[in-house]
Amino acid sequence: MVAFIFSQLTGLIRRILVAQVFGAFENLDAFIAANRVSETLFNLIAGGVLGSAFIPTFTSLLVKNEKESAWKLASAIANLVFITLGLLGILASIFAPEIVRYALAPGLADDPHLYQLTVNLLRIQLISAVIFGLSGLVMGILNSHQVFLIPALTPAMYQLGMIFGVLVLSPHMGIYGLAWGVVIGSFLHLALQLPSLFQQKGKYSLIFGIHNTQVSEVMRLMVPRLFGVAVVQLNFWVNSWLASQMSRGSLVGIDFGFSLMLMAQVVIAQSVATAMMPTLASQYALGKMDEVRSSLSATLRGVLFLAVPASIGIIILRQPIIAFLYQRGNFDAHSTDLVAWALLWYGAGLVGHCLLEILARAFYALHDTKTPVLVGIGAMGINVLLSFAFSALFARLGWMPHGGLALANSTATLFEVIILLFIVGRRLKGMPYRAIVTGLFHAIIASLSMGLVVFAWNRLLVDHPFWVITLGGLFTGGVVYFISIWVLKVPEIRSIPVFIKTTLHWK
């Protein structure tokens, strides 16, 4: 979690610099739209293989001490990922003009300069998709060996590459410098993990494993997940498609707003889920179902105690947070309003996003990729429909319509979480729902107490500098929340001193 926090802080610095240099203007809209293609390719191939299929299969071989088979599997998947992403990247580069005009951002295609700029930026960033594909697989290998620190630091390397692009390349190359920073960051993302990978002493083989049963198992698990990821990415494409036709800066608004929400989600949920998944996979492989239920329940409770107050804090302090972080240089008060409006509705969905991260990884650890994919397809279908409906409703109400895109995302995610919670209970033949609901109740009570104090702080200090409102509100809210859950005698908070003593080997 500490490593994830460091990576997120690095990403925050990068976004601050990008906002200062480019602001919520057309060039950054073009960059964000162009980045969607390489991000989609990575998530479709590497994301689907890594998260849902490769880790459970690779871990099962390791716990059974079949190391040679495990490394043949890793080699075959690496080769397939490299070739697949390479071919898709070439095709995307060839058809980049058509992708931008008809599928990605038709609103930008109305301006010849923005249209050509988006096409050029898209082609540059496609290089990173291949590199990220291999790096994502290496991350899965290291996680399966219970190595978490170095992989968790890799996003920081990516952000450093983009910071280099902003500070060193952009003064001479403009927005193109930021695009090449993406490519440099992807190289750093992979390079940081290579020493740890070599320490595992695995043997690489130039094979494709067409007849390898483990490769077939990964492919079997991957296919449903592939469709699920495709539907999720379709929603992002729809958002880009709609936002490109709204007022200039709407793409920046939803991108920066979603990124701020995602920062909290990464720190709270992804760090926990990354460490949880190999453990659940091992417990399931050894048939220890009671331990699976216990581990999953404890993880969900812990995430709730972090996500609920974070959601309320983000909603209340969204305006001063964004102004404190970004409002300087070309990022003016109007830019702050654009991002804050999106963050209001994304923040409402933070709890759902955090729980979804845990539940999806739990199903993958159980070698079940079909269930979360089917539920995800339904949820994202609702998301797309609500994106059109809510953005139109917001426009009719005189509100900035890009906020409707954020609300659609939060609503669909909540629906997805409720369905998965019900199904996982049936799959595990029981879940301690009472303990989870009790945890949610305690988190809500403590968070409401915190929220009242933070709201009062925000109103009383409205004329003070943004950094005073933000940092003071976060500190005050944190103290009130900690006291509240201590008074409520929440077991997790009572165990912290014991955990610290155990971790530091104190007697």
Secondary structure by P-SEA (a helix, b strand, c coil): caaaaaaaaaaaaaaaaaaacccccaaaaaaaaaaaaaaaaaaaccccccccccaaaaaaaaaacaaaaaaaaaaaaaaaaaaaaaaaaaaaaaaaaaaaaccccccccccaaaaaaaaaaaaaaaaaaaaaaaaaaaaaaaaaacccccccaaaaaaaaaaaaaaccccccccaaaaaaaaaaaaaaaaaaaaaaaaaabbbbbcccccccaaaaaaaaaaaaaaaaaaaaaaaaaaaaaaaaacccaaaaaaaaaaaaaaaaaaaccaaaaaaaaaaaaaaaaacaaaaaaaaaaaaaaaaaacaaaaaaaaaaaaaaaaaaccccccccaaaaaaaaaaaaaaaaaaaaaaaaaaaaaaaaaaccaaaaaaaaaaaaaaaaaaaaaaaaaaaaacccaaaaaaaaaaaaaaaaaaaaaaaaaaaacccaaaaaaaaaaaaaaaaaaaaaaaaaaaaaaccccccccaaaaaaaaaaaaaaaaaaaccccccaaaaaaaaaaccc
